[in-house]
Amino acid sequence: MAKTVNIHEAKTHLSALIKEVLAGEKVTIAKNNEPVVELIKIDPKQRERKFGTLKGKIIVHGDFSDSDKEIENLFSESKLFPDEEDSDR
């Protein structure tokens, strides 16, 4: 069964709400009666990170960090705050 509580009630009864979520209850926290977040139980297996799972799936080409002169010029030669007479607006 789903349960919705406003933020004030959630702050006041957080421990009890966590117990309900751990027992399988769905708890939604609302602000001015509009749902904004849900409390969920975290599966420890989902949090586990295994190193090397993307090995061989990502390729970084040798020219990855080479500079692009056109982009460099856009950064170095453009004005951050153009003068009003330079603007068409």
C-alpha positions as CSV (number, residue, x, y, z in Angstrom):
1,M,0.0,0.0,0.0
2,A,1.3,3.5,-0.9
3,K,1.6,6.2,1.6
4,T,2.1,10.0,1.0
5,V,3.3,12.4,3.7
6,N,4.2,16.1,3.5
7,I,7.7,17.2,4.3
8,H,7.0,18.4,7.8
9,E,5.5,15.0,8.7
10,A,8.4,13.2,7.0
11,K,10.9,15.1,9.1
12,T,9.0,14.4,12.3
13,H,8.5,10.7,11.6
14,L,11.5,9.8,9.4
15,S,12.6,6.8,11.5
16,A,9.1,5.3,11.3
17,L,8.9,6.0,7.6
18,I,12.2,4.2,7.0
19,K,11.0,1.2,8.9
20,E,7.9,1.1,6.7
21,V,10.0,1.3,3.5
22,L,12.3,-1.5,4.8
23,A,9.1,-3.6,5.4
24,G,8.0,-3.1,1.8
25,E,5.8,0.0,2.0
26,K,6.0,2.7,-0.7
27,V,6.4,6.1,0.8
28,T,6.1,9.3,-1.2
29,I,7.1,12.7,0.3
30,A,5.1,15.7,-0.9
31,K,5.5,19.5,-0.8
32,N,2.2,21.3,-0.5
33,N,0.4,18.0,-1.2
34,E,2.4,17.6,-4.5
35,P,4.6,14.5,-4.7
36,V,8.3,15.4,-5.0
37,V,10.3,12.3,-3.9
38,E,9.9,8.7,-3.0
39,L,11.7,6.8,-0.3
40,I,13.1,3.5,-1.6
41,K,15.1,0.6,-0.1
42,I,18.5,0.4,-1.6
43,D,19.6,-3.0,-2.8
44,P,23.2,-3.5,-1.6
45,K,23.9,-5.5,-4.8
46,Q,23.0,-2.5,-6.9
47,R,25.5,-0.3,-5.0
48,E,28.4,-2.7,-5.7
49,R,30.8,-1.4,-8.3
50,K,32.9,-3.8,-10.2
51,F,36.0,-2.5,-11.8
52,G,36.7,-3.4,-15.4
53,T,33.1,-3.9,-16.5
54,L,33.5,-1.5,-19.4
55,K,37.0,-2.8,-20.4
56,G,37.1,-3.1,-24.2
57,K,33.8,-1.2,-24.6
58,I,35.2,2.3,-24.6
59,I,37.7,3.5,-27.1
60,V,39.7,6.8,-26.7
61,H,41.3,7.7,-30.0
62,G,44.8,9.1,-30.0
63,D,43.6,12.6,-31.2
64,F,41.1,12.9,-28.4
65,S,42.9,15.7,-26.6
66,D,44.2,17.4,-29.7
67,S,43.1,21.0,-30.0
68,D,40.7,22.4,-32.6
69,K,41.9,25.7,-33.9
70,E,38.4,26.9,-34.8
71,I,37.1,26.3,-31.3
72,E,40.2,27.8,-29.7
73,N,39.6,31.0,-31.8
74,L,36.0,31.1,-30.8
75,F,37.1,31.1,-27.1
76,S,40.1,33.4,-27.4
77,E,38.8,36.0,-29.9
78,S,35.1,36.4,-28.9
79,K,34.0,39.0,-26.4
80,L,32.4,37.9,-23.2
81,F,30.5,41.2,-22.8
82,P,30.2,42.8,-26.3
83,D,30.0,46.5,-26.4
84,E,26.5,47.9,-27.1
85,E,27.6,49.4,-30.5
86,D,28.8,45.9,-31.5
87,S,25.4,44.4,-30.8
88,D,22.5,44.4,-33.3
89,R,19.9,44.3,-30.5
